[in-house]
Amino acid sequence: MSPEPRFIADRMLGTLTRYLRFMGYDTVSANSGFKEGNAKEDTLLLACAEREDRILLTRDTELARRGKERAVMVSSDDVMEQVQQLIDRGLVVRRLVMDRCSLCNTPLCTATEAEIAGAGYAPRDRTGFTFYWCGQCGRLYWNGSHTHQLMERIGPEK
């Protein structure tokens, strides 16, 4: 069994980056990894894709051309069409895993009571929820209404 693909996305694909993370795919972003305005960003993205064995996702035709087989030109502005394009290419499968931080890509851990209590935005009634914690950026996640909405959008094909 081959390892799951890992991705690096250009600045134009921030929403797709978050969706791929929700789907359990290791996805880094130019938005968090590179200083904005760097004239050599495209070259840095290509080098990172090569060095870290990642697939470059881009909306930039020239960057996709330069990336050759390591790059995918994402054709739509709509995030669900973007996800479907990656599914159609056999790069990802339709699933909702929620095991990575949507902000920083760090794998999530089960949250402790102290972490849950320390997050002022956690629901007061915790009945039926499972909580996860990002040790890198300190964000708390749980299987609430947002997760159910994502499941409806991303969930298994009907």
C-alpha positions, 0 to 999 in steps of 0.5 A: 500500500502506497503512503497517502499523498501529502500536499503543499498549496499556493496562496489562492487555495486556503479553503481547499487547504483547510478542507484537505486537513479536515479530510486527514491529508497532511497539507501545508500552505504558502499562507503559513509557510512563506513570507507574503510578497517574496518574489521567489515564492513559486521557486520555494514552493517547488523546492519544498514540494520536491524536498518533502515529497509533496504534490503542489496544488496551484491555481497558477498555470505557469507554476503548474507548468513549472512543477510538471508531474509534481504539480496539479492545476486546480481549475475551479474557484469552488472548494467542493469542485476542487475537492472533486477534481482531486478525487477524480484524479485519484489523489484523495478519497471522500472522507471526514477524518478531523485529525489535523488542525485546520489552521496549522496542520498539526496532528490533533490529540484527545483533549484533556479536561484542563484543555477543554475547560481552558478554551472559553468557546467550548460548549457548556454541555459536553454530553456526546461530544469528543474533543481534540486539541492542537498542541501547536496552536492551542485550538480545541475541536469537537464534533459539533454542528460545524462537523456535521455540516462538513460531513454533509458537504464532504461525506461519503458519496451517496 
